[in-house]
């Protein structure tokens, strides 16, 4: 990688880190490009060289956050003894990760509103939702024709559980409820 490309990558990483913190702390609506510029020390032109605007910057933050979440889930399920076990471990990991205020705000709260449901879902398809569908399909607990629909319903239940826990609920109770739901869905003990 040449020096110019290295500097560009370093600038993007710096802006992403600052924007991630600001979007998580303030939310999309209350985070201004001016604040990102101020904290990063970049000129408007330098920022717009990398990101076309606030929405593009948010989408890059979301992608980076989703990639990090996906990597943690993949790490957690590595070595699972069965597809069912991998699904359970992955879901428990997601619920725990969703307790992080950064993930809550960026992935669960702001992303659907900022990007719109269809764009958000397309991005999710490449990350957590795509992994969930693949894991559910691997269990063979659901006919192939219903995997997509069941994955949507499962994701809704998981995300709602994660948000409830994150809002100060009982983590152990939520995990137990999700485990019971999965046991029934997968017909396993």
MDTraj code that builds the backbone (N, CA, C; nanometers):
import mdtraj as md
import numpy as np

residues = "UNK UNK UNK UNK UNK UNK UNK UNK UNK UNK UNK UNK UNK UNK UNK UNK UNK UNK UNK UNK UNK UNK UNK UNK UNK UNK UNK UNK UNK UNK UNK UNK UNK UNK UNK UNK UNK UNK UNK UNK UNK UNK UNK UNK UNK UNK UNK UNK UNK UNK UNK UNK UNK UNK UNK UNK UNK UNK UNK UNK UNK UNK UNK UNK UNK UNK UNK UNK UNK UNK UNK UNK UNK UNK UNK UNK UNK UNK UNK UNK UNK UNK UNK UNK UNK UNK UNK UNK UNK UNK UNK UNK UNK UNK UNK UNK UNK UNK UNK UNK UNK UNK UNK UNK UNK UNK UNK UNK UNK UNK UNK UNK UNK UNK UNK UNK UNK UNK UNK UNK UNK UNK UNK UNK UNK UNK UNK UNK UNK UNK UNK UNK UNK UNK UNK UNK UNK UNK UNK UNK UNK UNK UNK UNK UNK UNK UNK UNK UNK UNK UNK UNK UNK UNK UNK UNK UNK UNK UNK UNK UNK UNK UNK UNK UNK UNK UNK UNK UNK UNK UNK UNK UNK UNK UNK UNK UNK UNK UNK UNK UNK UNK UNK UNK UNK UNK UNK UNK UNK".split()
xyz = np.array([
    [0.0861, -0.1181, 0.0000],
    [0.0000, 0.0000, 0.0000],
    [0.0899, 0.1233, 0.0000],
    [0.0601, 0.2184, -0.0877],
    [0.1440, 0.3376, -0.0916],
    [0.1055, 0.4344, 0.0206],
    [0.1895, 0.5348, 0.0396],
    [0.1724, 0.6282, 0.1504],
    [0.0399, 0.7034, 0.1422],
    [0.0003, 0.7450, 0.0218],
    [-0.1256, 0.8179, 0.0053],
    [-0.2451, 0.7312, 0.0450],
    [-0.2430, 0.6057, 0.0032],
    [-0.3511, 0.5136, 0.0382],
    [-0.3534, 0.4872, 0.1888],
    [-0.2354, 0.4756, 0.2500],
    [-0.2271, 0.4553, 0.3951],
    [-0.2851, 0.5748, 0.4700],
    [-0.2535, 0.6935, 0.4254],
    [-0.3080, 0.8144, 0.4897],
    [-0.4600, 0.8196, 0.4750],
    [-0.5077, 0.7848, 0.3557],
    [-0.6520, 0.7833, 0.3322],
    [-0.7217, 0.6847, 0.4245],
    [-0.6647, 0.5661, 0.4387],
    [-0.7224, 0.4645, 0.5265],
    [-0.7199, 0.5120, 0.6721],
    [-0.6105, 0.5753, 0.7116],
    [-0.5993, 0.6267, 0.8489],
    [-0.7026, 0.7361, 0.8738],
    [-0.7246, 0.8217, 0.7748],
    [-0.8248, 0.9276, 0.7884],
    [-0.9644, 0.8685, 0.8008],
    [-0.9960, 0.7714, 0.7156],
    [-1.1274, 0.7059, 0.7225],
    [-1.1479, 0.6392, 0.8583],
    [-1.0452, 0.5695, 0.9071],
    [-1.0562, 0.5029, 1.0372],
    [-1.0782, 0.6037, 1.1499],
    [-1.0068, 0.7153, 1.1430],
    [-1.0203, 0.8195, 1.2458],
    [-1.1615, 0.8785, 1.2434],
    [-1.2104, 0.9102, 1.1254],
    [-1.3447, 0.9673, 1.1124],
    [-1.4501, 0.8667, 1.1579],
    [-1.4336, 0.7399, 1.1202],
    [-1.5290, 0.6368, 1.1619],
    [-1.5330, 0.6238, 1.3144],
    [-1.4187, 0.6255, 1.3776],
    [-1.4153, 0.6133, 1.5241],
    [-1.4866, 0.7323, 1.5898],
    [-1.4592, 0.8519, 1.5410],
    [-1.5230, 0.9723, 1.5963],
    [-1.6733, 0.9694, 1.5695],
    [-1.7113, 0.9383, 1.4464],
    [-1.8529, 0.9364, 1.4103],
    [-1.9277, 0.8269, 1.4869],
    [-1.8650, 0.7127, 1.5061],
    [-1.9286, 0.6050, 1.5823],
    [-1.9609, 0.6528, 1.7234],
    [-1.8637, 0.7143, 1.7868],
    [-1.8862, 0.7642, 1.9230],
    [-1.9961, 0.8690, 1.9253],
    [-1.9927, 0.9628, 1.8315],
    [-2.0929, 1.0702, 1.8300],
    [-2.2329, 1.0172, 1.7995],
    [-2.2451, 0.9314, 1.6991],
    [-2.3767, 0.8749, 1.6674],
    [-2.4306, 0.7936, 1.7846],
    [-2.3430, 0.7206, 1.8533],
    [-2.3871, 0.6404, 1.9678],
    [-2.4297, 0.7287, 2.0850],
    [-2.3545, 0.8347, 2.1116],
    [-2.3853, 0.9226, 2.2250],
    [-2.5047, 1.0132, 2.1984],
    [-2.5119, 1.0683, 2.0782],
    [-2.6115, 1.1709, 2.0482],
    [-2.7247, 1.1248, 1.9581],
    [-2.7034, 1.0173, 1.8869],
    [-2.7998, 0.9741, 1.7871],
    [-2.7734, 1.0453, 1.6550],
    [-2.8332, 0.9932, 1.5503],
    [-2.8118, 1.0477, 1.4164],
    [-2.8586, 1.1926, 1.4070],
    [-2.9795, 1.2190, 1.4528],
    [-3.0371, 1.3529, 1.4370],
    [-2.9577, 1.4612, 1.5090],
    [-2.8995, 1.4286, 1.6222],
    [-2.8285, 1.5287, 1.7014],
    [-2.6771, 1.5293, 1.6787],
    [-2.6329, 1.4583, 1.5766],
    [-2.4911, 1.4600, 1.5399],
    [-2.4777, 1.5389, 1.4098],
    [-2.3988, 1.6425, 1.4149],
    [-2.3805, 1.7259, 1.2956],
    [-2.2458, 1.6976, 1.2300],
    [-2.2408, 1.7221, 1.1016],
    [-2.1141, 1.7106, 1.0293],
    [-2.0130, 1.8088, 1.0887],
    [-2.0598, 1.9248, 1.1310],
    [-1.9700, 2.0246, 1.1900],
    [-1.8997, 1.9690, 1.3133],
    [-1.9717, 1.8948, 1.3953],
    [-1.9111, 1.8353, 1.5148],
    [-1.8068, 1.7320, 1.4750],
    [-1.8368, 1.6507, 1.3747],
    [-1.7402, 1.5517, 1.3265],
    [-1.6164, 1.6233, 1.2744],
    [-1.6366, 1.7319, 1.1983],
    [-1.5233, 1.8087, 1.1462],
    [-1.4396, 1.8672, 1.2596],
    [-1.5070, 1.9244, 1.3565],
    [-1.4393, 1.9861, 1.4707],
    [-1.3546, 1.8835, 1.5458],
    [-1.4134, 1.7687, 1.5754],
    [-1.3415, 1.6681, 1.6526],
    [-1.2313, 1.5983, 1.5731],
    [-1.2493, 1.5883, 1.4428],
    [-1.1494, 1.5190, 1.3611],
    [-1.0378, 1.6110, 1.3136],
    [-1.0662, 1.7409, 1.3131],
    [-0.9666, 1.8353, 1.2627],
    [-0.9563, 1.8363, 1.1113],
    [-1.0504, 1.7729, 1.0432],
    [-1.0497, 1.7684, 0.8971],
    [-1.1217, 1.8891, 0.8386],
    [-1.0866, 1.9189, 0.7166],
    [-1.1618, 2.0206, 0.6429],
    [-1.2873, 1.9538, 0.5870],
    [-1.3856, 2.0333, 0.5524],
    [-1.5084, 1.9808, 0.4929],
    [-1.4748, 1.9026, 0.3649],
    [-1.3857, 1.9549, 0.2844],
    [-1.3472, 1.8889, 0.1601],
    [-1.2841, 1.7527, 0.1838],
    [-1.1995, 1.7443, 0.2865],
    [-1.1345, 1.6164, 0.3174],
    [-1.2379, 1.5131, 0.3623],
    [-1.3333, 1.5572, 0.4442],
    [-1.4376, 1.4652, 0.4892],
    [-1.5217, 1.4193, 0.3703],
    [-1.5632, 1.5139, 0.2863],
    [-1.6483, 1.4793, 0.1723],
    [-1.5735, 1.4018, 0.0647],
    [-1.4423, 1.4035, 0.0704],
    [-1.3634, 1.3194, -0.0204],
    [-1.3882, 1.1716, 0.0128],
    [-1.4072, 1.1426, 0.1416],
    [-1.4277, 1.0051, 0.1858],
    [-1.5751, 0.9675, 0.1988],
    [-1.6579, 1.0626, 0.2380],
    [-1.8001, 1.0363, 0.2618],
    [-1.8825, 1.1471, 0.1981],
    [-1.9817, 1.1097, 0.1178],
    [-2.0608, 1.2082, 0.0434],
    [-2.1464, 1.2970, 0.1332],
    [-2.1718, 1.2527, 0.2552],
    [-2.2538, 1.3313, 0.3467],
    [-2.2761, 1.2549, 0.4751],
    [-2.3599, 1.3101, 0.5585],
    [-2.3868, 1.2529, 0.6903],
    [-2.4464, 1.1119, 0.6799],
    [-2.5400, 1.0922, 0.5885],
    [-2.6018, 0.9603, 0.5744],
    [-2.5004, 0.8558, 0.5282],
    [-2.4133, 0.8933, 0.4372],
    [-2.3093, 0.8020, 0.3898],
    [-2.2126, 0.7681, 0.5030],
    [-2.1793, 0.8675, 0.5831],
    [-2.0933, 0.8446, 0.6990],
    [-2.1619, 0.7503, 0.7978],
    [-2.2899, 0.7735, 0.8237],
    [-2.3639, 0.6856, 0.9140],
    [-2.3658, 0.5430, 0.8599],
    [-2.3883, 0.5280, 0.7315],
    [-2.3921, 0.3940, 0.6722],
    [-2.2575, 0.3233, 0.6878],
    [-2.1476, 0.3978, 0.6739],
    [-2.0142, 0.3392, 0.6937],
    [-1.9953, 0.2968, 0.8395],
    [-2.0444, 0.3784, 0.9321],
    [-2.0388, 0.3442, 1.0747],
    [-2.1212, 0.2177, 1.1001],
    [-2.2394, 0.2112, 1.0435],
    [-2.3255, 0.0943, 1.0594],
    [-2.2578, -0.0308, 1.0039],
    [-2.2011, -0.0211, 0.8859],
    [-2.1319, -0.1362, 0.8252],
    [-2.0181, -0.1834, 0.9139],
    [-1.9390, -0.0907, 0.9664],
    [-1.8270, -0.1281, 1.0532],
    [-1.8782, -0.1933, 1.1820],
    [-1.9859, -0.1400, 1.2362],
    [-2.0438, -0.1959, 1.3581],
    [-2.0985, -0.3354, 1.3318],
    [-2.1709, -0.3520, 1.2218],
    [-2.2256, -0.4832, 1.1850],
    [-2.1139, -0.5847, 1.1624],
    [-2.0070, -0.5434, 1.0967],
    [-1.8946, -0.6339, 1.0718],
    [-1.8310, -0.6786, 1.2032],
    [-1.8168, -0.5868, 1.2974],
    [-1.7590, -0.6211, 1.4277],
    [-1.8497, -0.7169, 1.5034],
    [-1.9801, -0.6914, 1.5009],
    [-2.0763, -0.7808, 1.5665],
    [-2.0695, -0.9189, 1.5022],
    [-2.0714, -0.9233, 1.3707],
    [-2.0651, -1.0511, 1.2995],
    [-1.9403, -1.1302, 1.3344],
    [-1.8276, -1.0630, 1.3430],
    [-1.7020, -1.1305, 1.3775],
    [-1.7089, -1.1895, 1.5181],
    [-1.7701, -1.1173, 1.6111],
    [-1.7821, -1.1682, 1.7487],
    [-1.8759, -1.2884, 1.7551],
    [-1.9822, -1.2850, 1.6775],
    [-2.0749, -1.3980, 1.6757],
    [-2.0084, -1.5201, 1.6133],
    [-1.9386, -1.5008, 1.5024],
    [-1.8679, -1.6119, 1.4373],
    [-1.7674, -1.6736, 1.5344],
    [-1.6953, -1.5899, 1.6060],
    [-1.5985, -1.6390, 1.7046],
    [-1.6687, -1.7197, 1.8142],
    [-1.7833, -1.6709, 1.8593],
    [-1.8556, -1.7380, 1.9681],
    [-1.9083, -1.8753, 1.9262],
    [-1.9534, -1.8898, 1.8019],
    [-2.0128, -2.0168, 1.7585],
    [-1.9097, -2.1159, 1.7060],
    [-1.7878, -2.0703, 1.6882],
    [-1.6827, -2.1593, 1.6376],
    [-1.6723, -2.2813, 1.7297],
    [-1.6784, -2.3971, 1.6707],
    [-1.6656, -2.5205, 1.7479],
    [-1.7953, -2.5713, 1.8085],
    [-1.9087, -2.5082, 1.7771],
    [-2.0373, -2.5557, 1.8302],
    [-2.0613, -2.6983, 1.7828],
    [-2.1216, -2.7790, 1.8699],
    [-2.1368, -2.9216, 1.8395],
    [-2.2452, -2.9528, 1.7373],
    [-2.3359, -2.8583, 1.7103],
    [-2.4440, -2.8834, 1.6149],
    [-2.4953, -2.7500, 1.5623],
    [-2.5708, -2.7536, 1.4523],
    [-2.6316, -2.6287, 1.4032],
    [-2.7242, -2.5651, 1.5067],
    [-2.7957, -2.6484, 1.5823],
    [-2.8853, -2.5953, 1.6858],
    [-2.8065, -2.5233, 1.7949],
    [-2.6964, -2.5849, 1.8360],
    [-2.6117, -2.5227, 1.9387],
    [-2.5528, -2.3922, 1.8861],
    [-2.5098, -2.3918, 1.7601],
    [-2.4545, -2.2700, 1.7011],
    [-2.5597, -2.1596, 1.6977],
    [-2.6831, -2.1947, 1.6634],
    [-2.7909, -2.0958, 1.6605],
    [-2.8138, -2.0384, 1.7997],
    [-2.8215, -2.1255, 1.8988],
    [-2.8422, -2.0780, 2.0367],
    [-2.7277, -1.9881, 2.0833],
    [-2.6057, -2.0320, 2.0604],
    [-2.4894, -1.9547, 2.1038],
    [-2.4866, -1.8194, 2.0329],
    [-2.5138, -1.8212, 1.9035],
    [-2.5145, -1.6962, 1.8263],
    [-2.6196, -1.5993, 1.8770],
    [-2.7372, -1.6498, 1.9080],
    [-2.8451, -1.5637, 1.9577],
    [-2.8103, -1.5080, 2.0956],
    [-2.7591, -1.5934, 2.1842],
    [-2.7184, -1.5443, 2.3171],
    [-2.6109, -1.4367, 2.3040],
    [-2.5178, -1.4600, 2.2135],
    [-2.4109, -1.3621, 2.1919],
    [-2.4693, -1.2305, 2.1424],
    [-2.5624, -1.2366, 2.0483],
    [-2.6254, -1.1145, 1.9965],
    [-2.6982, -1.0382, 2.1076],
    [-2.7720, -1.1103, 2.1905],
    [-2.8448, -1.0436, 2.2991],
    [-2.7463, -0.9713, 2.3911],
    [-2.6358, -1.0365, 2.4213],
    [-2.5342, -0.9718, 2.5066],
    [-2.4737, -0.8505, 2.4371],
    [-2.4402, -0.8664, 2.3099],
    [-2.3802, -0.7549, 2.2356],
    [-2.4766, -0.6377, 2.2216],
    [-2.6044, -0.6688, 2.2063],
    [-2.7047, -0.5635, 2.1890],
    [-2.7234, -0.4813, 2.3160],
    [-2.6672, -0.5262, 2.4265],
    [-2.6683, -0.4471, 2.5485],
    [-2.5714, -0.3303, 2.5430],
    [-2.4814, -0.3331, 2.4459],
    [-2.3851, -0.2239, 2.4279],
    [-2.4592, -0.1029, 2.3712],
    [-2.4518, 0.0126, 2.4373],
    [-2.5238, 0.1312, 2.3901],
    [-2.4884, 0.1728, 2.2466],
    [-2.3664, 0.1464, 2.2040],
    [-2.3258, 0.1796, 2.0661],
    [-2.4068, 0.0951, 1.9685],
    [-2.4139, -0.0334, 1.9943],
    [-2.4867, -0.1239, 1.9056],
    [-2.6364, -0.0941, 1.9091],
    [-2.6884, -0.0714, 2.0281],
    [-2.8314, -0.0373, 2.0395],
    [-2.8671, 0.0812, 1.9526],
    [-2.7949, 0.1892, 1.9750],
    [-2.8300, 0.3153, 1.9091],
    [-2.8100, 0.3073, 1.7579],
    [-2.6958, 0.2576, 1.7165],
    [-2.6616, 0.2586, 1.5737],
    [-2.7386, 0.1515, 1.4966],
    [-2.7354, 0.0276, 1.5449],
    [-2.7931, -0.0841, 1.4691],
    [-2.9445, -0.0961, 1.4871],
    [-2.9902, -0.0874, 1.6116],
    [-3.1302, -0.1176, 1.6390],
    [-3.2240, 0.0031, 1.6340],
    [-3.1742, 0.1192, 1.6706],
    [-3.2623, 0.2358, 1.6791],
    [-3.2506, 0.3265, 1.5570],
    [-3.1304, 0.3746, 1.5285],
    [-3.1165, 0.4740, 1.4219],
    [-3.1123, 0.4159, 1.2807],
    [-3.0507, 0.3010, 1.2634],
    [-3.0323, 0.2482, 1.1273],
    [-3.1623, 0.2347, 1.0484],
    [-3.2673, 0.1728, 1.1031],
    [-3.3902, 0.1612, 1.0232],
    [-3.4512, 0.2973, 0.9894],
    [-3.4416, 0.3914, 1.0814],
    [-3.4993, 0.5244, 1.0573],
    [-3.4167, 0.6047, 0.9572],
    [-3.2858, 0.5962, 0.9670],
    [-3.1977, 0.6759, 0.8801],
    [-3.1949, 0.6197, 0.7385],
    [-3.1782, 0.4894, 0.7274],
    [-3.1613, 0.4277, 0.5953],
    [-3.2933, 0.3858, 0.5317],
    [-3.3974, 0.3747, 0.6117],
    [-3.5221, 0.3181, 0.5624],
    [-3.5142, 0.1676, 0.5776],
    [-3.6305, 0.1055, 0.5948],
    [-3.6334, -0.0364, 0.6256],
    [-3.5677, -0.1207, 0.5165],
    [-3.5964, -0.0912, 0.3899],
    [-3.5440, -0.1755, 0.2821],
    [-3.3925, -0.1707, 0.2718],
    [-3.3333, -0.0504, 0.2785],
    [-3.1868, -0.0397, 0.2731],
    [-3.1228, -0.1020, 0.3959],
    [-3.1848, -0.0784, 0.5123],
    [-3.1328, -0.1363, 0.6355],
    [-3.1373, -0.2885, 0.6272],
    [-3.2490, -0.3440, 0.5812],
    [-3.2621, -0.4889, 0.5715],
    [-3.1623, -0.5459, 0.4708],
    [-3.1390, -0.4779, 0.3596],
    [-3.0403, -0.5246, 0.2612],
    [-2.9013, -0.5314, 0.3247],
    [-2.8686, -0.4328, 0.4046],
    [-2.7397, -0.4339, 0.4732],
    [-2.7372, -0.5458, 0.5778],
    [-2.8452, -0.5616, 0.6519],
    [-2.8547, -0.6673, 0.7527],
    [-2.8417, -0.8057, 0.6881],
    [-2.8917, -0.8180, 0.5662],
    [-2.8842, -0.9458, 0.4946],
    [-2.7387, -0.9889, 0.4771],
    [-2.6498, -0.8928, 0.4616],
    [-2.5072, -0.9239, 0.4460],
    [-2.4410, -0.9559, 0.5803],
    [-2.5042, -0.9203, 0.6874],
    [-2.4422, -0.9379, 0.8188],
    [-2.5284, -1.0260, 0.9083],
    [-2.5806, -0.9712, 1.0162],
    [-2.6451, -1.0533, 1.1195],
    [-2.7685, -1.1282, 1.0704],
    [-2.8548, -1.0640, 0.9935],
    [-2.9743, -1.1342, 0.9468],
    [-2.9361, -1.2472, 0.8518],
    [-2.8390, -1.2242, 0.7673],
    [-2.7916, -1.3288, 0.6775],
    [-2.7354, -1.4481, 0.7542],
    [-2.6604, -1.4192, 0.8609],
    [-2.6060, -1.5272, 0.9440],
    [-2.7180, -1.6029, 1.0143],
    [-2.8188, -1.5298, 1.0634],
    [-2.9315, -1.5929, 1.1311],
    [-3.0064, -1.6854, 1.0357],
    [-3.0324, -1.6382, 0.9139],
    [-3.1019, -1.7223, 0.8153],
    [-3.0221, -1.8489, 0.7853],
    [-2.8933, -1.8339, 0.7657],
    [-2.8090, -1.9501, 0.7356],
    [-2.8089, -2.0482, 0.8525],
    [-2.8000, -1.9953, 0.9750],
    [-2.7991, -2.0828, 1.0926],
    [-2.9325, -2.1547, 1.1087],
    [-3.0415, -2.0827, 1.0906],
    [-3.1739, -2.1439, 1.1019],
    [-3.1920, -2.2507, 0.9942],
    [-3.1494, -2.2217, 0.8732],
    [-3.1590, -2.3187, 0.7641],
    [-3.0774, -2.4439, 0.7956],
    [-2.9597, -2.4259, 0.8539],
    [-2.8723, -2.5398, 0.8854],
    [-2.9348, -2.6339, 0.9880],
    [-3.0242, -2.5836, 1.0716],
    [-3.0884, -2.6699, 1.1720],
    [-3.1886, -2.7652, 1.1095],
    [-3.2393, -2.7318, 0.9930],
    [-3.3432, -2.8100, 0.9233],
    [-3.4715, -2.8212, 1.0068],
    [-3.4886, -2.7301, 1.1029],
    [-3.6084, -2.7300, 1.1873],
    [-3.7261, -2.6644, 1.1177],
    [-3.6974, -2.5906, 1.0116],
    [-3.7998, -2.5152, 0.9392],
    [-3.7909, -2.5553, 0.7924],
    [-3.9039, -2.5828, 0.7274],
    [-3.8985, -2.6130, 0.5838],
    [-3.8305, -2.4975, 0.5078],
    [-3.7532, -2.5316, 0.4082],
    [-3.6754, -2.4315, 0.3336],
    [-3.7618, -2.3156, 0.2845],
    [-3.8845, -2.3437, 0.2473],
    [-3.9736, -2.2392, 0.1960],
    [-4.0079, -2.1348, 0.3023],
    [-3.9914, -2.1703, 0.4300],
    [-4.0286, -2.0792, 0.5390],
    [-3.9095, -2.0199, 0.6145],
    [-3.7884, -2.0534, 0.5741],
    [-3.6711, -2.0057, 0.6471],
    [-3.6668, -1.8535, 0.6541],
    [-3.6892, -1.7868, 0.5427],
    [-3.6819, -1.6404, 0.5425],
    [-3.7858, -1.5797, 0.6376],
    [-3.9090, -1.6248, 0.6270],
    [-4.0161, -1.5734, 0.7125],
    [-3.9875, -1.6020, 0.8601],
    [-3.9470, -1.7233, 0.8908],
    [-3.9182, -1.7596, 1.0300],
    [-3.7967, -1.6830, 1.0823],
    [-3.6994, -1.6608, 0.9973],
    [-3.5818, -1.5832, 1.0397],
    [-3.6219, -1.4395, 1.0735],
    [-3.7132, -1.3816, 0.9959],
    [-3.7636, -1.2469, 1.0271],
    [-3.8337, -1.2455, 1.1627],
    [-3.9185, -1.3452, 1.1865],
    [-3.9909, -1.3510, 1.3132],
    [-3.8948, -1.3748, 1.4299],
    [-3.7984, -1.4617, 1.4086],
    [-3.6999, -1.4900, 1.5127],
    [-3.6163, -1.3656, 1.5424],
    [-3.5751, -1.2959, 1.4372],
    [-3.4967, -1.1733, 1.4566],
    [-3.5769, -1.0692, 1.5343],
    [-3.7049, -1.0566, 1.5037],
    [-3.7889, -0.9606, 1.5766],
    [-3.7941, -0.9965, 1.7249],
    [-3.8114, -1.1233, 1.7554],
    [-3.8164, -1.1673, 1.8954],
    [-3.6830, -1.1462, 1.9649],
    [-3.5758, -1.1775, 1.8954],
    [-3.4421, -1.1614, 1.9536],
    [-3.4119, -1.0136, 1.9795],
    [-3.4388, -0.9305, 1.8798],
    [-3.4105, -0.7870, 1.8952],
    [-3.4956, -0.7250, 2.0050],
    [-3.6212, -0.7650, 2.0137],
    [-3.7069, -0.7123, 2.1198],
    [-3.6543, -0.7552, 2.2563],
    [-3.6136, -0.8808, 2.2680],
    [-3.5547, -0.9282, 2.3942],
    [-3.4290, -0.8492, 2.4274],
    [-3.3452, -0.8293, 2.3277],
    [-3.2206, -0.7548, 2.3497],
    [-3.2487, -0.6123, 2.3948],
    [-3.3457, -0.5476, 2.3319],
    [-3.3795, -0.4102, 2.3713],
    [-3.4373, -0.4047, 2.5119],
    [-3.5200, -0.5012, 2.5483],
    [-3.5751, -0.5042, 2.6833],
    [-3.4655, -0.5214, 2.7874],
    [-3.3732, -0.6120, 2.7612],
    [-3.2615, -0.6328, 2.8528],
    [-3.1770, -0.5060, 2.8615],
    [-3.1507, -0.4467, 2.7478],
    [-3.0671, -0.3275, 2.7446],
    [-3.1301, -0.2114, 2.8193],
    [-3.2599, -0.2082, 2.8252],
    [-3.3299, -0.0990, 2.8933],
    [-3.3419, -0.1250, 3.0434],
    [-3.2593, -0.2167, 3.0937],
    [-3.2556, -0.2371, 3.2375],
    [-3.3274, -0.3609, 3.2845],
    [-3.3633, -0.4469, 3.1931],
    [-3.4327, -0.5688, 3.2309],
    [-3.3383, -0.6735, 3.2867],
    [-3.3952, -0.7856, 3.3193],
    [-3.3210, -0.8975, 3.3761],
    [-3.2615, -0.9805, 3.2632],
    [-3.1315, -0.9746, 3.2492],
    [-3.0614, -1.0419, 3.1406],
    [-3.0835, -1.1935, 3.1452],
    [-3.0731, -1.2524, 3.2633],
    [-3.0880, -1.3974, 3.2772],
    [-3.2286, -1.4429, 3.2379],
    [-3.3299, -1.3669, 3.2774],
    [-3.4679, -1.4019, 3.2438],
    [-3.4909, -1.3933, 3.0931],
    [-3.4389, -1.2886, 3.0306],
    [-3.4541, -1.2737, 2.8852],
    [-3.3838, -1.3869, 2.8117],
    [-3.2636, -1.4219, 2.8553],
    [-3.1918, -1.5323, 2.7919],
    [-3.2690, -1.6629, 2.8077],
    [-3.3232, -1.6859, 2.9269],
    [-3.4000, -1.8085, 2.9511],
    [-3.5242, -1.8123, 2.8628],
    [-3.5909, -1.6984, 2.8465],
    [-3.7103, -1.6924, 2.7619],
    [-3.6750, -1.7218, 2.6165],
    [-3.5647, -1.6669, 2.5695],
    [-3.5222, -1.6929, 2.4314],
    [-3.4830, -1.8397, 2.4163],
    [-3.4126, -1.8952, 2.5151],
    [-3.3756, -2.0371, 2.5111],
    [-3.5006, -2.1255, 2.5012],
    [-3.6023, -2.0931, 2.5808],
    [-3.7267, -2.1704, 2.5783],
    [-3.7937, -2.1599, 2.4412],
    [-3.7961, -2.0399, 2.3872],
    [-3.8534, -2.0183, 2.2545],
    [-3.7786, -2.1016, 2.1504],
    [-3.6460, -2.0985, 2.1551],
    [-3.5658, -2.1755, 2.0600],
    [-3.5846, -2.3261, 2.0797],
    [-3.5913, -2.3687, 2.2030],
    [-3.6120, -2.5125, 2.2296],
    [-3.7411, -2.5595, 2.1641],
    [-3.8448, -2.4778, 2.1783],
    [-3.9720, -2.5148, 2.1177],
    [-3.9647, -2.5074, 1.9652],
    [-3.9016, -2.4026, 1.9144],
    [-3.8903, -2.3870, 1.7698],
    [-3.8109, -2.5026, 1.7095],
    [-3.7025, -2.5382, 1.7732],
    [-3.6128, -2.6403, 1.7193],
    [-3.6506, -2.7816, 1.7658],
    [-3.7481, -2.7883, 1.8576],
    [-3.7932, -2.9169, 1.9131],
    [-3.6764, -2.9975, 1.9695],
    [-3.5918, -2.9282, 2.0453],
    [-3.4776, -2.9962, 2.1088],
    [-3.4813, -2.9685, 2.2577],
    [-3.4048, -3.0440, 2.3329],
    [-3.3983, -3.0224, 2.4775],
    [-3.2660, -2.9748, 2.5206],
])
top = md.Topology()
chain = top.add_chain()
for i, resn in enumerate(residues, 1):
    res = top.add_residue(resn, chain, resSeq=i)
    for name in ("N", "CA", "C"):
        top.add_atom(name, md.element.get_by_symbol(name[0]), res)
traj = md.Trajectory(xyz[None], top)
